[in-house]
């Protein structure tokens, strides 16, 4: 009996030793024991981006080349509007007046003009003006010419120059008597460019005003010469 009990105890001990690894594996979640695995790699954290250098603020653009530097900056397609006011000075009357009552005194003049440049320095347009003169005899003369204008412009900046000629017609009124007739004038202007859009200066023109009568009054026909001297302002569109 004792030998059989000893054999049974020995067999039970061997079975316990054989079952121990399986029990330990179940306690560890079914994974075999071994060296610990390394932790998973963490994603790289992007560093701060280098900011782009700030764009400097844009200042006012400089004038286009040739705008204030070329000898003749007046290009095709440009336009001008002119305003003027000054004095109207009687220069001559041919033949002379028949009496002193018709002799003119210095008066005033105003004008408005428009021009369009068809080529470099060459402009076409028109003008409307009005002149008031008194006479020695106390009479009043008003002349309002409307004329076609052609002009040539050039520059030595900041100064601008113009030579022009005009032809058209006028409305004249001497006291209560009115008449129409042909008209012409020739002269020029000297201006100073004070800004991008404006020029100011002086102008001088000779007006030729024929007074034509027919029939029994043909002896009253005469041609007057008047000098316009005025301050001028020109706006460049």
C-alpha contacts under 8 A as a table, 3 or more apart, distances in Angstrom:
res1	aa1	res2	aa2	distance
1	X	4	X	5.29
1	X	5	X	6.29
2	X	5	X	5.17
2	X	6	X	6.20
3	X	6	X	5.17
3	X	7	X	6.31
4	X	7	X	5.10
4	X	8	X	6.29
5	X	8	X	5.07
5	X	9	X	6.23
6	X	9	X	5.22
6	X	10	X	6.24
7	X	10	X	5.14
7	X	11	X	6.28
8	X	11	X	5.15
8	X	12	X	6.22
9	X	12	X	5.14
9	X	13	X	6.26
10	X	13	X	5.25
10	X	14	X	6.39
11	X	14	X	5.20
11	X	15	X	6.35
12	X	15	X	5.17
12	X	16	X	6.31
13	X	16	X	5.14
13	X	17	X	6.31
14	X	17	X	5.18
14	X	18	X	6.26
15	X	18	X	5.07
15	X	19	X	6.23
16	X	19	X	5.21
16	X	20	X	6.29
17	X	20	X	5.43
18	X	21	X	6.97
19	X	22	X	5.60
19	X	23	X	6.57
20	X	23	X	5.25
20	X	24	X	6.33
21	X	24	X	5.10
21	X	25	X	6.18
22	X	25	X	5.11
22	X	26	X	6.41
23	X	26	X	5.27
23	X	27	X	6.40
24	X	27	X	5.10
24	X	28	X	6.47
25	X	28	X	5.22
25	X	29	X	6.75
25	X	30	X	5.16
25	X	31	X	6.08
25	X	32	X	6.01
25	X	33	X	7.47
26	X	29	X	5.42
26	X	30	X	4.83
26	X	31	X	7.69
27	X	30	X	7.13
28	X	31	X	6.00
28	X	32	X	7.68
28	X	33	X	7.92
63	X	67	X	6.31
63	X	68	X	7.68
64	X	67	X	5.59
65	X	68	X	7.60
65	X	69	X	7.31
66	X	69	X	4.89
66	X	70	X	4.82
66	X	73	X	6.29
67	X	70	X	6.87
67	X	73	X	5.75
68	X	73	X	6.90
68	X	157	X	6.20
68	X	158	X	7.37
69	X	73	X	7.56
69	X	157	X	6.57
70	X	73	X	5.67
70	X	155	X	7.83
70	X	156	X	7.89
71	X	154	X	6.65
71	X	155	X	5.38
71	X	156	X	5.78
71	X	157	X	7.60
72	X	120	X	7.32
72	X	121	X	6.50
72	X	153	X	7.43
72	X	154	X	4.79
72	X	155	X	5.32
72	X	156	X	7.80
73	X	120	X	7.65
73	X	121	X	7.58
73	X	154	X	7.31
73	X	155	X	7.09
74	X	78	X	6.96
74	X	117	X	7.38
74	X	120	X	5.58
74	X	121	X	5.07
74	X	153	X	7.05
74	X	154	X	7.23
75	X	78	X	6.01
75	X	117	X	6.62
75	X	118	X	7.99
75	X	119	X	6.23
75	X	120	X	4.50
75	X	121	X	6.45
76	X	116	X	7.93
76	X	117	X	4.85
76	X	118	X	4.91
76	X	119	X	4.39
76	X	120	X	5.41
76	X	121	X	7.74
76	X	122	X	7.98
77	X	116	X	6.57
77	X	117	X	5.41
77	X	118	X	6.29
77	X	119	X	7.69
78	X	116	X	6.07
78	X	117	X	5.47
78	X	236	X	7.54
78	X	237	X	6.64
79	X	114	X	7.49
79	X	115	X	5.55
79	X	116	X	4.56
79	X	117	X	6.24
79	X	236	X	6.08
79	X	237	X	5.26
80	X	114	X	5.82
80	X	115	X	5.25
80	X	116	X	6.75
80	X	234	X	6.47
80	X	235	X	5.53
80	X	236	X	4.62
80	X	237	X	5.70
81	X	112	X	7.51
81	X	113	X	5.76
81	X	114	X	4.68
81	X	115	X	6.62
81	X	234	X	5.65
81	X	235	X	5.22
81	X	236	X	6.74
81	X	237	X	7.65
82	X	111	X	7.90
82	X	112	X	5.63
82	X	113	X	4.93
82	X	114	X	6.34
82	X	232	X	6.99
82	X	233	X	5.72
82	X	234	X	4.34
82	X	235	X	6.35
83	X	110	X	7.74
83	X	111	X	5.82
83	X	112	X	4.85
83	X	113	X	6.69
83	X	232	X	5.82
83	X	233	X	5.35
83	X	234	X	6.46
84	X	110	X	5.51
84	X	111	X	5.12
84	X	112	X	6.66
84	X	230	X	6.16
84	X	231	X	5.52
84	X	232	X	4.35
84	X	233	X	6.31
85	X	108	X	7.66
85	X	109	X	5.73
85	X	110	X	4.25
85	X	111	X	6.47
85	X	230	X	5.20
85	X	231	X	5.65
85	X	232	X	6.88
86	X	108	X	5.88
86	X	109	X	5.39
86	X	110	X	6.43
86	X	228	X	7.27
86	X	229	X	5.77
86	X	230	X	3.81
86	X	231	X	5.97
87	X	106	X	7.05
87	X	107	X	5.78
87	X	108	X	4.44
87	X	109	X	5.54
87	X	228	X	6.03
87	X	229	X	5.45
87	X	230	X	6.09
88	X	106	X	5.81
88	X	107	X	4.94
88	X	108	X	5.15
88	X	109	X	5.68
88	X	131	X	6.77
88	X	132	X	7.71
88	X	133	X	7.52
88	X	226	X	6.52
88	X	227	X	5.69
88	X	228	X	4.78
88	X	229	X	6.55
89	X	105	X	7.34
89	X	106	X	4.83
89	X	107	X	6.53
89	X	226	X	5.62
89	X	227	X	4.97
89	X	228	X	6.43
89	X	229	X	7.83
90	X	104	X	6.29
90	X	105	X	6.72
90	X	106	X	6.33
90	X	224	X	7.86
90	X	225	X	6.41
90	X	226	X	4.56
90	X	227	X	6.26
91	X	224	X	7.67
91	X	225	X	5.26
91	X	226	X	5.17
91	X	227	X	6.33
92	X	224	X	5.85
92	X	225	X	5.04
92	X	226	X	7.13
93	X	96	X	5.27
93	X	97	X	6.92
93	X	222	X	6.78
93	X	223	X	5.70
93	X	224	X	4.40
93	X	225	X	6.18
94	X	97	X	7.77
94	X	222	X	5.47
94	X	223	X	5.27
94	X	224	X	6.45
95	X	222	X	5.73
95	X	223	X	7.21
96	X	222	X	7.72
97	X	100	X	6.98
97	X	102	X	6.03
97	X	103	X	6.65
98	X	102	X	7.52
99	X	102	X	6.03
99	X	103	X	7.56
100	X	103	X	5.35
100	X	136	X	6.45
100	X	137	X	6.75
101	X	135	X	6.13
101	X	136	X	5.37
101	X	137	X	4.00
101	X	138	X	7.28
101	X	139	X	7.38
102	X	135	X	5.91
102	X	136	X	6.98
102	X	137	X	6.93
102	X	139	X	7.86
103	X	135	X	5.35
103	X	136	X	5.83
103	X	137	X	7.79
104	X	133	X	6.36
104	X	134	X	5.78
104	X	135	X	4.32
104	X	136	X	6.47
105	X	133	X	5.92
105	X	134	X	5.28
105	X	135	X	5.37
105	X	136	X	6.75
106	X	133	X	6.14
106	X	134	X	7.28
107	X	131	X	7.07
107	X	132	X	5.35
107	X	133	X	4.30
107	X	134	X	6.72
108	X	131	X	5.69
108	X	132	X	5.36
108	X	133	X	6.79
109	X	129	X	7.25
109	X	130	X	5.65
109	X	131	X	4.26
109	X	132	X	6.43
109	X	228	X	7.22
109	X	230	X	7.75
110	X	129	X	5.70
110	X	130	X	5.58
110	X	131	X	6.66
111	X	127	X	7.14
111	X	128	X	5.81
111	X	129	X	4.13
111	X	130	X	6.47
112	X	127	X	5.62
112	X	128	X	5.35
112	X	129	X	6.25
113	X	125	X	7.41
113	X	126	X	5.76
113	X	127	X	4.12
113	X	128	X	6.37
114	X	125	X	5.40
114	X	126	X	5.64
114	X	127	X	6.44
115	X	123	X	5.83
115	X	124	X	5.39
115	X	125	X	4.23
115	X	126	X	6.75
115	X	149	X	7.93
116	X	123	X	5.22
116	X	124	X	5.43
116	X	125	X	6.06
117	X	120	X	6.99
117	X	121	X	6.83
117	X	122	X	5.53
117	X	123	X	4.02
117	X	124	X	6.37
118	X	122	X	6.03
118	X	123	X	5.78
118	X	124	X	7.12
119	X	122	X	5.22
119	X	123	X	7.18
121	X	152	X	5.42
121	X	153	X	4.71
121	X	154	X	6.07
122	X	150	X	7.61
122	X	151	X	5.99
122	X	152	X	4.76
122	X	153	X	6.44
123	X	150	X	5.83
123	X	151	X	5.26
123	X	152	X	6.31
123	X	153	X	7.71
124	X	148	X	7.85
124	X	149	X	5.75
124	X	150	X	4.60
124	X	151	X	6.49
125	X	148	X	6.10
125	X	149	X	4.97
125	X	150	X	6.39
126	X	146	X	7.56
126	X	147	X	5.70
126	X	148	X	4.44
126	X	149	X	4.77
126	X	150	X	7.99
127	X	146	X	5.97
127	X	147	X	5.57
127	X	148	X	6.64
127	X	149	X	6.78
128	X	144	X	7.28
128	X	145	X	6.04
128	X	146	X	4.75
128	X	147	X	6.73
129	X	144	X	5.55
129	X	145	X	5.63
129	X	146	X	6.78
130	X	142	X	7.16
130	X	143	X	5.72
130	X	144	X	4.35
130	X	145	X	6.68
131	X	142	X	5.69
131	X	143	X	5.25
131	X	144	X	6.46
132	X	140	X	7.33
132	X	141	X	5.82
132	X	142	X	4.77
132	X	143	X	6.77
133	X	140	X	5.96
133	X	141	X	5.12
133	X	142	X	6.55
134	X	138	X	6.43
134	X	139	X	5.74
134	X	140	X	4.51
134	X	141	X	5.99
135	X	138	X	5.28
135	X	139	X	5.19
135	X	140	X	6.28
135	X	141	X	7.69
136	X	139	X	7.39
139	X	174	X	7.18
139	X	175	X	6.17
140	X	174	X	5.83
140	X	175	X	5.55
141	X	172	X	7.34
141	X	173	X	5.81
141	X	174	X	4.55
141	X	175	X	6.57
142	X	172	X	5.72
142	X	173	X	5.21
142	X	174	X	6.52
143	X	170	X	6.61
143	X	171	X	5.83
143	X	172	X	4.52
143	X	173	X	6.56
144	X	170	X	5.41
144	X	171	X	5.21
144	X	172	X	6.46
145	X	168	X	7.17
145	X	169	X	5.66
145	X	170	X	3.92
145	X	171	X	6.30
145	X	183	X	6.78
146	X	168	X	5.86
146	X	169	X	5.70
146	X	170	X	6.05
147	X	166	X	5.86
147	X	167	X	5.08
147	X	168	X	3.98
147	X	169	X	6.27
147	X	183	X	7.52
147	X	184	X	7.63
148	X	166	X	5.45
148	X	167	X	5.51
148	X	168	X	5.97
149	X	164	X	7.03
149	X	165	X	6.03
149	X	166	X	4.50
149	X	167	X	6.90
150	X	164	X	5.76
150	X	165	X	5.79
150	X	166	X	6.50
151	X	162	X	6.63
151	X	163	X	5.62
151	X	164	X	4.11
151	X	165	X	6.52
152	X	162	X	5.67
152	X	163	X	5.46
152	X	164	X	6.42
153	X	160	X	7.27
153	X	161	X	5.66
153	X	162	X	4.52
153	X	163	X	6.74
154	X	160	X	6.01
154	X	161	X	5.42
154	X	162	X	6.63
155	X	158	X	7.47
155	X	159	X	5.78
155	X	160	X	4.26
155	X	161	X	5.84
156	X	159	X	5.24
156	X	160	X	6.29
157	X	160	X	6.62
157	X	192	X	8.00
157	X	193	X	7.40
158	X	192	X	5.72
158	X	193	X	5.21
158	X	194	X	7.62
159	X	190	X	7.15
159	X	191	X	5.66
159	X	192	X	4.57
159	X	193	X	6.08
160	X	190	X	5.93
160	X	191	X	5.01
160	X	192	X	6.11
160	X	193	X	7.03
161	X	188	X	7.44
161	X	189	X	5.73
161	X	190	X	4.82
161	X	191	X	6.32
162	X	188	X	5.18
162	X	189	X	5.04
162	X	190	X	6.66
163	X	186	X	7.97
163	X	187	X	5.98
163	X	188	X	4.26
163	X	189	X	6.70
164	X	186	X	5.93
164	X	187	X	5.68
164	X	188	X	5.66
165	X	184	X	7.59
165	X	185	X	5.87
165	X	186	X	4.38
165	X	187	X	6.59
166	X	184	X	5.46
166	X	185	X	5.25
166	X	186	X	6.34
167	X	182	X	7.80
167	X	183	X	5.75
167	X	184	X	4.32
167	X	185	X	6.64
168	X	182	X	5.99
168	X	183	X	5.15
168	X	184	X	6.29
169	X	180	X	7.18
169	X	181	X	5.64
169	X	182	X	4.29
169	X	183	X	4.74
169	X	184	X	7.78
170	X	180	X	5.70
170	X	181	X	5.53
170	X	182	X	6.14
170	X	183	X	5.98
171	X	178	X	7.32
171	X	179	X	6.08
171	X	180	X	4.82
171	X	181	X	6.91
172	X	178	X	5.49
172	X	179	X	5.33
172	X	180	X	6.13
172	X	181	X	7.93
173	X	176	X	6.68
173	X	177	X	5.55
173	X	178	X	4.19
173	X	179	X	6.52
174	X	177	X	5.19
174	X	178	X	6.26
181	X	209	X	7.74
181	X	210	X	6.73
181	X	211	X	6.51
181	X	212	X	6.97
182	X	209	X	6.90
182	X	210	X	6.48
183	X	207	X	7.53
183	X	208	X	6.04
183	X	209	X	5.32
183	X	210	X	6.94
184	X	207	X	6.04
184	X	208	X	5.27
184	X	209	X	6.96
185	X	205	X	6.31
185	X	206	X	5.34
185	X	207	X	4.41
185	X	208	X	5.86
186	X	205	X	5.41
186	X	206	X	5.51
186	X	207	X	6.98
187	X	203	X	7.68
187	X	204	X	5.72
187	X	205	X	4.19
187	X	206	X	6.24
188	X	203	X	5.79
188	X	204	X	5.82
188	X	205	X	6.46
189	X	201	X	7.30
189	X	202	X	5.85
189	X	203	X	4.12
189	X	204	X	6.48
190	X	201	X	5.66
190	X	202	X	5.67
190	X	203	X	6.33
191	X	199	X	5.85
191	X	200	X	5.12
191	X	201	X	4.08
191	X	202	X	6.49
191	X	232	X	7.85
192	X	199	X	5.29
192	X	200	X	5.37
192	X	201	X	5.92
193	X	196	X	7.61
193	X	198	X	6.17
193	X	199	X	4.24
193	X	200	X	6.67
194	X	198	X	5.96
194	X	199	X	5.58
194	X	200	X	7.20
195	X	198	X	5.33
195	X	199	X	7.06
196	X	236	X	7.86
197	X	235	X	5.55
197	X	236	X	4.96
197	X	237	X	7.00
198	X	233	X	7.10
198	X	234	X	5.77
198	X	235	X	4.75
198	X	236	X	6.22
199	X	233	X	5.77
199	X	234	X	5.13
199	X	235	X	6.57
199	X	236	X	7.99
200	X	231	X	7.64
200	X	232	X	5.68
200	X	233	X	4.42
200	X	234	X	6.29
201	X	231	X	5.91
201	X	232	X	5.25
201	X	233	X	6.54
202	X	229	X	7.41
202	X	230	X	5.76
202	X	231	X	4.54
202	X	232	X	5.30
203	X	228	X	7.80
203	X	229	X	5.95
203	X	230	X	5.55
203	X	231	X	6.42
203	X	232	X	6.44
204	X	227	X	7.13
204	X	228	X	5.46
204	X	229	X	4.68
204	X	230	X	6.66
205	X	227	X	5.82
205	X	228	X	5.06
205	X	229	X	6.83
206	X	225	X	6.79
206	X	226	X	5.84
206	X	227	X	4.70
206	X	228	X	6.28
207	X	224	X	7.93
207	X	225	X	5.59
207	X	226	X	4.94
207	X	227	X	6.08
207	X	228	X	7.25
208	X	223	X	6.98
208	X	224	X	6.01
208	X	225	X	4.98
208	X	226	X	6.75
209	X	223	X	5.66
209	X	224	X	5.10
209	X	225	X	6.36
209	X	226	X	7.84
210	X	221	X	7.68
210	X	222	X	6.03
210	X	223	X	4.08
210	X	224	X	6.12
211	X	221	X	5.41
211	X	222	X	5.26
211	X	223	X	5.72
211	X	224	X	7.59
212	X	218	X	7.32
212	X	220	X	7.71
212	X	221	X	4.73
212	X	222	X	6.66
213	X	217	X	5.63
213	X	218	X	4.63
213	X	219	X	7.44
213	X	220	X	6.30
213	X	221	X	5.13
214	X	217	X	5.61
214	X	218	X	4.40
214	X	221	X	7.97
215	X	218	X	5.45
216	X	219	X	7.43
217	X	220	X	5.58
217	X	221	X	7.58
218	X	221	X	5.56
